[in-house]
């Protein structure tokens, strides 16, 4: 179930969803802190480039 949640979260945040789903399949819930850190850094990189951030 963690795999599906990570996949959907990665899709919603514009990250490589399949890569994160495969990593979640092998590591399970241990991946969640890494996923959240990567998501936060991706948002900060987008803001630094003055990109548009879409948040539905």
C-alpha distance matrix in Angstrom:
0.0 3.8 5.3 5.4 6.5 8.8 10.0 11.1 12.6 14.4 15.8 17.0 18.7 20.4 18.9 18.2 14.8 14.7 15.9 13.3 10.4 12.4 13.1 9.6 9.1 12.3 12.3 9.0 9.7 13.3 13.0 12.7 16.5 17.4 15.5 17.2 20.5 20.4 19.7 22.6 24.8 24.2 25.2 28.3 29.3 29.2 31.3 33.7 34.3 34.9 32.3 31.0 27.7 26.1 24.1 23.5
3.8 0.0 3.8 5.5 5.1 6.1 8.5 10.0 10.5 12.1 14.2 15.4 16.4 18.2 16.4 16.0 12.9 13.2 13.7 10.6 8.5 10.7 10.5 6.7 7.7 10.5 9.7 6.4 6.6 10.0 9.3 8.9 12.8 13.7 11.8 13.6 16.8 16.8 16.4 19.2 21.4 21.0 22.2 25.0 26.1 26.3 28.4 30.6 31.4 32.1 29.7 28.8 25.4 24.2 22.3 22.3
5.3 3.8 0.0 3.8 5.5 5.3 6.1 8.7 9.9 10.5 12.3 14.3 15.4 16.5 14.4 13.3 10.0 9.7 10.6 8.1 5.1 7.5 8.3 5.3 5.6 9.2 9.6 7.4 8.9 11.5 9.9 10.4 14.1 14.0 11.8 14.4 17.2 16.4 16.1 19.4 21.1 20.1 21.7 24.7 25.2 25.3 27.8 29.9 30.3 31.2 28.5 27.7 24.7 23.4 22.0 22.1
5.4 5.5 3.8 0.0 3.8 5.5 5.0 6.2 8.6 9.9 10.6 12.3 14.3 15.5 14.3 13.5 9.8 10.2 12.2 9.9 7.0 10.1 11.5 8.8 9.2 12.9 13.3 10.9 11.7 14.7 12.9 12.5 16.2 16.3 13.5 15.4 18.7 17.7 16.6 19.9 21.9 20.5 21.6 24.9 25.5 25.1 27.5 30.0 30.1 30.6 27.7 26.5 23.4 21.6 20.1 19.6
6.5 5.1 5.5 3.8 0.0 3.8 5.4 5.3 6.1 8.5 10.0 10.7 12.3 14.3 13.4 13.6 10.3 11.8 13.2 10.1 8.5 11.9 12.3 9.3 10.9 14.2 13.6 10.9 10.4 13.4 11.6 10.1 13.7 14.3 11.3 12.5 16.1 15.6 14.1 17.1 19.5 18.5 19.1 22.4 23.5 23.0 25.1 27.7 28.2 28.6 25.9 24.6 21.2 19.6 17.6 17.3
8.8 6.1 5.3 5.5 3.8 0.0 3.8 5.5 5.0 6.0 8.5 9.9 10.5 12.1 10.4 10.5 7.7 9.4 10.0 6.6 6.0 9.5 9.4 7.0 9.6 12.3 11.7 9.8 9.6 11.7 9.0 8.0 11.4 11.2 8.1 10.0 13.2 12.3 11.2 14.5 16.5 15.4 16.7 19.8 20.5 20.4 22.8 25.0 25.5 26.3 23.7 22.9 19.6 18.6 17.1 17.6
10.0 8.5 6.1 5.0 5.4 3.8 0.0 3.8 5.5 5.2 6.2 8.7 10.0 10.7 9.3 8.6 5.1 6.7 8.6 6.4 5.1 8.8 10.0 8.6 10.2 13.4 13.7 12.3 12.9 14.9 12.0 11.6 14.8 14.0 10.7 12.8 15.6 13.9 12.7 16.3 17.8 16.1 17.4 20.8 21.0 20.4 23.1 25.4 25.3 26.1 23.1 22.1 19.3 17.9 16.9 17.1
11.1 10.0 8.7 6.2 5.3 5.5 3.8 0.0 3.8 5.4 5.1 6.2 8.7 10.1 10.0 10.5 7.3 9.8 12.0 9.8 8.9 12.6 13.7 11.9 13.6 16.9 16.9 15.0 14.8 17.2 14.4 13.1 16.1 15.9 12.2 13.4 16.5 15.1 12.9 16.2 18.3 16.3 16.8 20.4 21.0 19.9 22.2 25.0 24.9 25.1 22.0 20.5 17.4 15.5 14.1 13.7
12.6 10.5 9.9 8.6 6.1 5.0 5.5 3.8 0.0 3.8 5.4 5.1 6.2 8.7 8.5 10.2 7.9 11.1 12.2 9.4 9.8 13.5 13.5 11.8 14.5 17.2 16.4 14.7 13.8 15.6 12.7 10.7 13.2 13.1 9.4 9.9 13.1 12.0 9.5 12.5 14.9 13.2 13.5 17.0 18.0 17.1 19.2 22.0 22.3 22.5 19.8 18.5 15.1 13.7 12.1 12.6
14.4 12.1 10.5 9.9 8.5 6.0 5.2 5.4 3.8 0.0 3.8 5.5 5.2 6.1 4.9 6.4 4.9 8.5 9.2 7.1 8.4 11.8 11.9 11.3 14.0 16.4 16.0 15.1 14.8 15.9 12.5 11.4 13.5 12.4 8.6 10.0 12.4 10.2 8.3 11.9 13.3 11.1 12.3 15.7 15.9 15.2 17.9 20.3 20.2 20.9 18.1 17.3 14.4 13.5 12.9 14.0
15.8 14.2 12.3 10.6 10.0 8.5 6.2 5.1 5.4 3.8 0.0 3.8 5.4 5.3 6.0 7.1 5.4 8.9 10.8 9.7 10.2 13.6 14.6 14.0 16.1 18.9 19.0 18.0 18.0 19.5 16.1 15.0 17.3 16.1 12.4 13.6 15.9 13.6 11.2 14.6 15.9 13.1 13.8 17.5 17.4 15.9 18.7 21.2 20.7 20.9 17.7 16.4 13.8 12.2 12.0 12.4
17.0 15.4 14.3 12.3 10.7 9.9 8.7 6.2 5.1 5.5 3.8 0.0 3.8 5.7 7.8 10.2 9.0 12.6 14.2 12.5 13.2 16.7 17.2 16.2 18.7 21.4 21.0 19.6 18.9 20.5 17.3 15.4 17.3 16.8 13.0 13.0 15.5 13.8 10.7 13.3 15.3 12.7 12.3 16.1 16.7 14.8 16.9 20.0 19.7 19.4 16.2 14.4 11.4 9.3 8.4 8.8
18.7 16.4 15.4 14.3 12.3 10.5 10.0 8.7 6.2 5.2 5.4 3.8 0.0 3.8 5.6 9.1 9.1 12.9 13.5 11.8 13.6 16.8 16.6 16.1 19.1 21.3 20.5 19.6 18.7 19.6 16.2 14.3 15.5 14.6 11.0 10.8 12.6 10.6 7.4 10.0 11.6 8.9 8.7 12.4 12.9 11.4 13.6 16.5 16.4 16.5 13.6 12.4 9.3 8.5 8.2 10.1
20.4 18.2 16.5 15.5 14.3 12.1 10.7 10.1 8.7 6.1 5.3 5.7 3.8 0.0 3.8 6.9 8.0 11.5 12.2 11.6 13.6 16.3 16.6 16.9 19.5 21.6 21.4 21.0 20.6 21.3 17.7 16.5 17.7 16.1 12.7 13.2 14.5 11.7 9.2 12.0 12.5 9.1 9.7 13.3 12.6 10.8 13.9 16.3 15.4 15.8 12.6 11.9 9.7 9.2 10.4 12.1
18.9 16.4 14.4 14.3 13.4 10.4 9.3 10.0 8.5 4.9 6.0 7.8 5.6 3.8 0.0 3.8 5.7 9.0 8.8 8.3 10.9 13.2 13.2 13.9 16.6 18.4 18.2 18.2 18.2 18.5 14.7 14.2 15.4 13.2 10.1 11.6 12.5 9.3 7.9 11.3 11.4 8.3 10.3 13.4 12.6 11.9 15.2 17.0 16.5 17.7 14.8 14.8 12.7 12.7 13.5 15.4
18.2 16.0 13.3 13.5 13.6 10.5 8.6 10.5 10.2 6.4 7.1 10.2 9.1 6.9 3.8 0.0 3.8 5.8 5.6 6.5 8.8 10.5 11.1 12.5 14.6 16.3 16.8 17.3 18.0 18.3 14.6 15.0 16.6 14.1 11.2 13.7 14.6 11.2 10.8 14.4 14.1 11.4 13.9 16.7 15.4 15.1 18.6 20.0 19.2 20.8 17.8 18.1 16.2 16.1 17.0 18.4
14.8 12.9 10.0 9.8 10.3 7.7 5.1 7.3 7.9 4.9 5.4 9.0 9.1 8.0 5.7 3.8 0.0 3.8 5.5 5.3 6.1 8.7 10.0 10.4 12.2 14.6 15.3 15.1 16.0 16.9 13.5 13.7 16.1 14.2 11.0 13.5 15.3 12.6 11.7 15.5 16.1 13.6 15.7 18.8 18.2 17.6 20.8 22.7 22.1 23.3 20.2 19.9 17.6 16.7 16.9 17.7
14.7 13.2 9.7 10.2 11.8 9.4 6.7 9.8 11.1 8.5 8.9 12.6 12.9 11.5 9.0 5.8 3.8 0.0 3.8 5.5 5.0 6.2 8.6 9.7 10.5 12.7 14.3 14.5 16.3 17.2 14.0 15.1 17.7 15.6 13.0 16.1 17.7 14.9 14.8 18.6 18.8 16.6 19.0 22.0 21.0 20.8 24.2 25.7 25.0 26.5 23.4 23.3 21.2 20.4 20.6 21.3
15.9 13.7 10.6 12.2 13.2 10.0 8.6 12.0 12.2 9.2 10.8 14.2 13.5 12.2 8.8 5.6 5.5 3.8 0.0 3.8 5.5 5.4 6.3 8.7 10.0 11.2 12.4 13.5 15.3 15.3 12.0 13.7 15.8 13.1 11.2 14.6 15.6 12.7 13.5 17.1 16.9 15.1 18.1 20.5 19.4 19.9 23.2 24.3 23.9 25.8 23.1 23.5 21.5 21.3 21.7 22.9
13.3 10.6 8.1 9.9 10.1 6.6 6.4 9.8 9.4 7.1 9.7 12.5 11.8 11.6 8.3 6.5 5.3 5.5 3.8 0.0 3.8 5.5 5.0 6.0 8.6 10.1 10.3 10.8 11.9 12.2 8.8 10.0 12.4 10.2 7.9 11.3 12.8 10.6 11.1 14.8 15.2 13.9 16.5 19.1 18.7 19.2 22.2 23.6 23.7 25.3 22.8 22.9 20.4 20.1 19.9 21.1
10.4 8.5 5.1 7.0 8.5 6.0 5.1 8.9 9.8 8.4 10.2 13.2 13.6 13.6 10.9 8.8 6.1 5.0 5.5 3.8 0.0 3.8 5.4 5.0 6.1 8.9 9.9 9.6 11.5 12.7 9.9 11.2 14.3 12.9 10.5 13.8 15.9 14.0 14.1 17.8 18.6 17.3 19.5 22.4 22.2 22.3 25.3 27.0 27.0 28.3 25.6 25.3 22.7 21.8 21.2 21.8
12.4 10.7 7.5 10.1 11.9 9.5 8.8 12.6 13.5 11.8 13.6 16.7 16.8 16.3 13.2 10.5 8.7 6.2 5.4 5.5 3.8 0.0 3.8 5.4 5.0 6.6 8.8 9.7 12.4 13.0 10.6 12.9 15.7 13.8 12.4 16.0 17.5 15.6 16.5 20.1 20.4 19.2 21.9 24.4 23.9 24.4 27.6 28.9 28.8 30.5 27.9 28.0 25.6 25.0 24.7 25.4
13.1 10.5 8.3 11.5 12.3 9.4 10.0 13.7 13.5 11.9 14.6 17.2 16.6 16.6 13.2 11.1 10.0 8.6 6.3 5.0 5.4 3.8 0.0 3.8 5.4 5.4 6.1 7.9 10.2 9.9 7.3 10.2 12.6 10.5 9.8 13.6 14.7 13.2 14.7 17.9 18.1 17.7 20.5 22.6 22.3 23.4 26.3 27.4 27.7 29.6 27.4 27.7 25.2 25.1 24.6 25.7
9.6 6.7 5.3 8.8 9.3 7.0 8.6 11.9 11.8 11.3 14.0 16.2 16.1 16.9 13.9 12.5 10.4 9.7 8.7 6.0 5.0 5.4 3.8 0.0 3.8 5.4 5.2 4.9 7.1 8.0 6.0 8.2 11.3 10.4 9.3 12.6 14.6 13.7 14.6 17.8 18.8 18.4 20.7 23.1 23.3 24.2 26.8 28.3 28.9 30.4 28.1 28.0 25.1 24.6 23.6 24.4
9.1 7.7 5.6 9.2 10.9 9.6 10.2 13.6 14.5 14.0 16.1 18.7 19.1 19.5 16.6 14.6 12.2 10.5 10.0 8.6 6.1 5.0 5.4 3.8 0.0 3.8 5.8 5.7 9.1 10.4 9.3 11.6 14.9 14.0 13.1 16.4 18.3 17.4 18.2 21.5 22.4 21.9 24.2 26.7 26.8 27.5 30.2 31.8 32.1 33.7 31.2 31.0 28.2 27.5 26.5 26.9
12.3 10.5 9.2 12.9 14.2 12.3 13.4 16.9 17.2 16.4 18.9 21.4 21.3 21.6 18.4 16.3 14.6 12.7 11.2 10.1 8.9 6.6 5.4 5.4 3.8 0.0 3.8 6.0 9.5 9.5 9.0 12.3 14.8 13.7 13.7 17.2 18.5 17.7 19.3 22.3 22.8 22.7 25.3 27.4 27.4 28.5 31.3 32.4 33.0 34.8 32.6 32.8 30.1 29.8 28.9 29.8
12.3 9.7 9.6 13.3 13.6 11.7 13.7 16.9 16.4 16.0 19.0 21.0 20.5 21.4 18.2 16.8 15.3 14.3 12.4 10.3 9.9 8.8 6.1 5.2 5.8 3.8 0.0 3.8 6.5 5.8 6.0 9.3 11.6 10.9 11.6 14.6 15.9 15.8 17.5 20.1 20.9 21.3 23.8 25.6 26.0 27.4 29.8 30.9 31.9 33.7 31.8 32.0 29.1 29.0 27.9 28.9
9.0 6.4 7.4 10.9 10.9 9.8 12.3 15.0 14.7 15.1 18.0 19.6 19.6 21.0 18.2 17.3 15.1 14.5 13.5 10.8 9.6 9.7 7.9 4.9 5.7 6.0 3.8 0.0 3.8 5.5 6.2 8.1 11.2 11.6 11.5 14.0 16.1 16.3 17.3 19.9 21.3 21.7 23.6 25.8 26.6 27.6 29.8 31.4 32.4 33.8 31.8 31.6 28.4 27.9 26.4 27.1
9.7 6.6 8.9 11.7 10.4 9.6 12.9 14.8 13.8 14.8 18.0 18.9 18.7 20.6 18.2 18.0 16.0 16.3 15.3 11.9 11.5 12.4 10.2 7.1 9.1 9.5 6.5 3.8 0.0 3.8 5.3 5.6 8.5 10.0 10.1 11.8 14.1 15.1 15.8 17.9 19.8 20.5 22.0 24.0 25.3 26.4 28.2 29.9 31.3 32.5 30.7 30.4 27.0 26.6 24.8 25.6
13.3 10.0 11.5 14.7 13.4 11.7 14.9 17.2 15.6 15.9 19.5 20.5 19.6 21.3 18.5 18.3 16.9 17.2 15.3 12.2 12.7 13.0 9.9 8.0 10.4 9.5 5.8 5.5 3.8 0.0 3.8 5.7 7.0 8.0 9.4 11.3 12.6 13.8 15.4 17.2 18.5 19.7 21.6 23.1 24.2 25.8 27.6 28.9 30.5 32.0 30.5 30.6 27.4 27.6 26.0 27.3
13.0 9.3 9.9 12.9 11.6 9.0 12.0 14.4 12.7 12.5 16.1 17.3 16.2 17.7 14.7 14.6 13.5 14.0 12.0 8.8 9.9 10.6 7.3 6.0 9.3 9.0 6.0 6.2 5.3 3.8 0.0 3.8 5.8 5.4 6.1 8.7 10.1 10.6 12.2 14.4 15.5 16.3 18.4 20.1 21.0 22.5 24.5 25.8 27.1 28.7 27.0 27.2 24.2 24.4 23.1 24.5
12.7 8.9 10.4 12.5 10.1 8.0 11.6 13.1 10.7 11.4 15.0 15.4 14.3 16.5 14.2 15.0 13.7 15.1 13.7 10.0 11.2 12.9 10.2 8.2 11.6 12.3 9.3 8.1 5.6 5.7 3.8 0.0 3.8 5.4 4.9 6.1 8.6 9.8 10.4 12.3 14.2 15.2 16.5 18.4 19.9 21.1 22.7 24.4 25.9 27.1 25.5 25.3 22.0 22.1 20.4 21.8
16.5 12.8 14.1 16.2 13.7 11.4 14.8 16.1 13.2 13.5 17.3 17.3 15.5 17.7 15.4 16.6 16.1 17.7 15.8 12.4 14.3 15.7 12.6 11.3 14.9 14.8 11.6 11.2 8.5 7.0 5.8 3.8 0.0 3.8 5.4 5.2 6.2 8.6 9.9 10.7 12.4 14.3 15.6 16.7 18.4 20.2 21.4 22.7 24.7 26.0 24.9 25.1 22.0 22.6 21.0 23.0
17.4 13.7 14.0 16.3 14.3 11.2 14.0 15.9 13.1 12.4 16.1 16.8 14.6 16.1 13.2 14.1 14.2 15.6 13.1 10.2 12.9 13.8 10.5 10.4 14.0 13.7 10.9 11.6 10.0 8.0 5.4 5.4 3.8 0.0 3.8 5.5 5.1 6.1 8.5 10.0 10.6 12.2 14.3 15.4 16.4 18.4 20.1 21.0 22.7 24.5 23.3 23.9 21.1 22.0 21.0 23.2
15.5 11.8 11.8 13.5 11.3 8.1 10.7 12.2 9.4 8.6 12.4 13.0 11.0 12.7 10.1 11.2 11.0 13.0 11.2 7.9 10.5 12.4 9.8 9.3 13.1 13.7 11.6 11.5 10.1 9.4 6.1 4.9 5.4 3.8 0.0 3.8 5.5 5.2 6.1 8.6 9.9 10.5 12.4 14.3 15.3 16.5 18.5 20.0 21.3 22.7 21.1 21.3 18.3 18.8 17.8 19.8
17.2 13.6 14.4 15.4 12.5 10.0 12.8 13.4 9.9 10.0 13.6 13.0 10.8 13.2 11.6 13.7 13.5 16.1 14.6 11.3 13.8 16.0 13.6 12.6 16.4 17.2 14.6 14.0 11.8 11.3 8.7 6.1 5.2 5.5 3.8 0.0 3.8 5.5 5.1 6.2 8.7 9.9 10.7 12.4 14.3 15.5 16.7 18.5 20.3 21.3 20.0 20.0 16.8 17.5 16.1 18.3
20.5 16.8 17.2 18.7 16.1 13.2 15.6 16.5 13.1 12.4 15.9 15.5 12.6 14.5 12.5 14.6 15.3 17.7 15.6 12.8 15.9 17.5 14.7 14.6 18.3 18.5 15.9 16.1 14.1 12.6 10.1 8.6 6.2 5.1 5.5 3.8 0.0 3.8 5.4 5.2 6.2 8.6 10.0 10.7 12.3 14.4 15.5 16.6 18.7 20.1 19.4 20.0 17.2 18.7 17.8 20.6
20.4 16.8 16.4 17.7 15.6 12.3 13.9 15.1 12.0 10.2 13.6 13.8 10.6 11.7 9.3 11.2 12.6 14.9 12.7 10.6 14.0 15.6 13.2 13.7 17.4 17.7 15.8 16.3 15.1 13.8 10.6 9.8 8.6 6.1 5.2 5.5 3.8 0.0 3.8 5.5 5.1 6.1 8.7 9.8 10.4 12.3 14.3 15.2 16.7 18.5 17.3 18.2 15.7 17.2 16.9 19.7
19.7 16.4 16.1 16.6 14.1 11.2 12.7 12.9 9.5 8.3 11.2 10.7 7.4 9.2 7.9 10.8 11.7 14.8 13.5 11.1 14.1 16.5 14.7 14.6 18.2 19.3 17.5 17.3 15.8 15.4 12.2 10.4 9.9 8.5 6.1 5.1 5.4 3.8 0.0 3.8 5.5 5.1 6.3 8.7 9.9 10.7 12.5 14.4 15.7 16.7 15.2 15.4 12.5 13.7 13.2 15.9
22.6 19.2 19.4 19.9 17.1 14.5 16.3 16.2 12.5 11.9 14.6 13.3 10.0 12.0 11.3 14.4 15.5 18.6 17.1 14.8 17.8 20.1 17.9 17.8 21.5 22.3 20.1 19.9 17.9 17.2 14.4 12.3 10.7 10.0 8.6 6.2 5.2 5.5 3.8 0.0 3.8 5.5 5.2 6.3 8.7 10.0 10.7 12.5 14.6 15.5 14.8 15.2 12.4 14.3 13.6 16.8
24.8 21.4 21.1 21.9 19.5 16.5 17.8 18.3 14.9 13.3 15.9 15.3 11.6 12.5 11.4 14.1 16.1 18.8 16.9 15.2 18.6 20.4 18.1 18.8 22.4 22.8 20.9 21.3 19.8 18.5 15.5 14.2 12.4 10.6 9.9 8.7 6.2 5.1 5.5 3.8 0.0 3.8 5.4 5.0 6.1 8.6 9.8 10.4 12.5 14.3 13.8 15.2 13.2 15.6 15.9 19.3
24.2 21.0 20.1 20.5 18.5 15.4 16.1 16.3 13.2 11.1 13.1 12.7 8.9 9.1 8.3 11.4 13.6 16.6 15.1 13.9 17.3 19.2 17.7 18.4 21.9 22.7 21.3 21.7 20.5 19.7 16.3 15.2 14.3 12.2 10.5 9.9 8.6 6.1 5.1 5.5 3.8 0.0 3.8 5.4 5.1 6.2 8.7 9.9 10.8 12.5 11.2 12.5 10.5 12.8 13.6 17.0
25.2 22.2 21.7 21.6 19.1 16.7 17.4 16.8 13.5 12.3 13.8 12.3 8.7 9.7 10.3 13.9 15.7 19.0 18.1 16.5 19.5 21.9 20.5 20.7 24.2 25.3 23.8 23.6 22.0 21.6 18.4 16.5 15.6 14.3 12.4 10.7 10.0 8.7 6.3 5.2 5.4 3.8 0.0 3.8 5.5 5.1 6.3 8.7 10.1 10.6 9.6 10.2 7.8 10.4 11.0 14.6
28.3 25.0 24.7 24.9 22.4 19.8 20.8 20.4 17.0 15.7 17.5 16.1 12.4 13.3 13.4 16.7 18.8 22.0 20.5 19.1 22.4 24.4 22.6 23.1 26.7 27.4 25.6 25.8 24.0 23.1 20.1 18.4 16.7 15.4 14.3 12.4 10.7 9.8 8.7 6.3 5.0 5.4 3.8 0.0 3.8 5.4 5.1 6.2 8.8 9.8 10.2 11.7 10.2 13.4 14.1 17.9
29.3 26.1 25.2 25.5 23.5 20.5 21.0 21.0 18.0 15.9 17.4 16.7 12.9 12.6 12.6 15.4 18.2 21.0 19.4 18.7 22.2 23.9 22.3 23.3 26.8 27.4 26.0 26.6 25.3 24.2 21.0 19.9 18.4 16.4 15.3 14.3 12.3 10.4 9.9 8.7 6.1 5.1 5.5 3.8 0.0 3.8 5.4 5.1 6.4 8.8 8.8 11.3 10.7 14.0 15.6 19.2
29.2 26.3 25.3 25.1 23.0 20.4 20.4 19.9 17.1 15.2 15.9 14.8 11.4 10.8 11.9 15.1 17.6 20.8 19.9 19.2 22.3 24.4 23.4 24.2 27.5 28.5 27.4 27.6 26.4 25.8 22.5 21.1 20.2 18.4 16.5 15.5 14.4 12.3 10.7 10.0 8.6 6.2 5.1 5.4 3.8 0.0 3.8 5.4 5.3 6.3 5.3 7.5 7.3 10.7 12.8 16.4
31.3 28.4 27.8 27.5 25.1 22.8 23.1 22.2 19.2 17.9 18.7 16.9 13.6 13.9 15.2 18.6 20.8 24.2 23.2 22.2 25.3 27.6 26.3 26.8 30.2 31.3 29.8 29.8 28.2 27.6 24.5 22.7 21.4 20.1 18.5 16.7 15.5 14.3 12.5 10.7 9.8 8.7 6.3 5.1 5.4 3.8 0.0 3.8 5.4 4.9 5.9 7.7 7.7 11.4 13.1 16.9
33.7 30.6 29.9 30.0 27.7 25.0 25.4 25.0 22.0 20.3 21.2 20.0 16.5 16.3 17.0 20.0 22.7 25.7 24.3 23.6 27.0 28.9 27.4 28.3 31.8 32.4 30.9 31.4 29.9 28.9 25.8 24.4 22.7 21.0 20.0 18.5 16.6 15.2 14.4 12.5 10.4 9.9 8.7 6.2 5.1 5.4 3.8 0.0 3.8 5.4 7.7 10.6 11.2 15.0 16.9 20.6
34.3 31.4 30.3 30.1 28.2 25.5 25.3 24.9 22.3 20.2 20.7 19.7 16.4 15.4 16.5 19.2 22.1 25.0 23.9 23.7 27.0 28.8 27.7 28.9 32.1 33.0 31.9 32.4 31.3 30.5 27.1 25.9 24.7 22.7 21.3 20.3 18.7 16.7 15.7 14.6 12.5 10.8 10.1 8.8 6.4 5.3 5.4 3.8 0.0 3.8 5.4 9.0 10.7 14.3 16.9 20.4
34.9 32.1 31.2 30.6 28.6 26.3 26.1 25.1 22.5 20.9 20.9 19.4 16.5 15.8 17.7 20.8 23.3 26.5 25.8 25.3 28.3 30.5 29.6 30.4 33.7 34.8 33.7 33.8 32.5 32.0 28.7 27.1 26.0 24.5 22.7 21.3 20.1 18.5 16.7 15.5 14.3 12.5 10.6 9.8 8.8 6.3 4.9 5.4 3.8 0.0 3.8 6.6 8.9 12.4 15.1 18.5
32.3 29.7 28.5 27.7 25.9 23.7 23.1 22.0 19.8 18.1 17.7 16.2 13.6 12.6 14.8 17.8 20.2 23.4 23.1 22.8 25.6 27.9 27.4 28.1 31.2 32.6 31.8 31.8 30.7 30.5 27.0 25.5 24.9 23.3 21.1 20.0 19.4 17.3 15.2 14.8 13.8 11.2 9.6 10.2 8.8 5.3 5.9 7.7 5.4 3.8 0.0 3.8 6.3 9.5 12.6 15.8
31.0 28.8 27.7 26.5 24.6 22.9 22.1 20.5 18.5 17.3 16.4 14.4 12.4 11.9 14.8 18.1 19.9 23.3 23.5 22.9 25.3 28.0 27.7 28.0 31.0 32.8 32.0 31.6 30.4 30.6 27.2 25.3 25.1 23.9 21.3 20.0 20.0 18.2 15.4 15.2 15.2 12.5 10.2 11.7 11.3 7.5 7.7 10.6 9.0 6.6 3.8 0.0 3.8 6.3 9.6 12.5
27.7 25.4 24.7 23.4 21.2 19.6 19.3 17.4 15.1 14.4 13.8 11.4 9.3 9.7 12.7 16.2 17.6 21.2 21.5 20.4 22.7 25.6 25.2 25.1 28.2 30.1 29.1 28.4 27.0 27.4 24.2 22.0 22.0 21.1 18.3 16.8 17.2 15.7 12.5 12.4 13.2 10.5 7.8 10.2 10.7 7.3 7.7 11.2 10.7 8.9 6.3 3.8 0.0 3.8 6.4 9.8
26.1 24.2 23.4 21.6 19.6 18.6 17.9 15.5 13.7 13.5 12.2 9.3 8.5 9.2 12.7 16.1 16.7 20.4 21.3 20.1 21.8 25.0 25.1 24.6 27.5 29.8 29.0 27.9 26.6 27.6 24.4 22.1 22.6 22.0 18.8 17.5 18.7 17.2 13.7 14.3 15.6 12.8 10.4 13.4 14.0 10.7 11.4 15.0 14.3 12.4 9.5 6.3 3.8 0.0 3.8 6.4
24.1 22.3 22.0 20.1 17.6 17.1 16.9 14.1 12.1 12.9 12.0 8.4 8.2 10.4 13.5 17.0 16.9 20.6 21.7 19.9 21.2 24.7 24.6 23.6 26.5 28.9 27.9 26.4 24.8 26.0 23.1 20.4 21.0 21.0 17.8 16.1 17.8 16.9 13.2 13.6 15.9 13.6 11.0 14.1 15.6 12.8 13.1 16.9 16.9 15.1 12.6 9.6 6.4 3.8 0.0 3.8
23.5 22.3 22.1 19.6 17.3 17.6 17.1 13.7 12.6 14.0 12.4 8.8 10.1 12.1 15.4 18.4 17.7 21.3 22.9 21.1 21.8 25.4 25.7 24.4 26.9 29.8 28.9 27.1 25.6 27.3 24.5 21.8 23.0 23.2 19.8 18.3 20.6 19.7 15.9 16.8 19.3 17.0 14.6 17.9 19.2 16.4 16.9 20.6 20.4 18.5 15.8 12.5 9.8 6.4 3.8 0.0
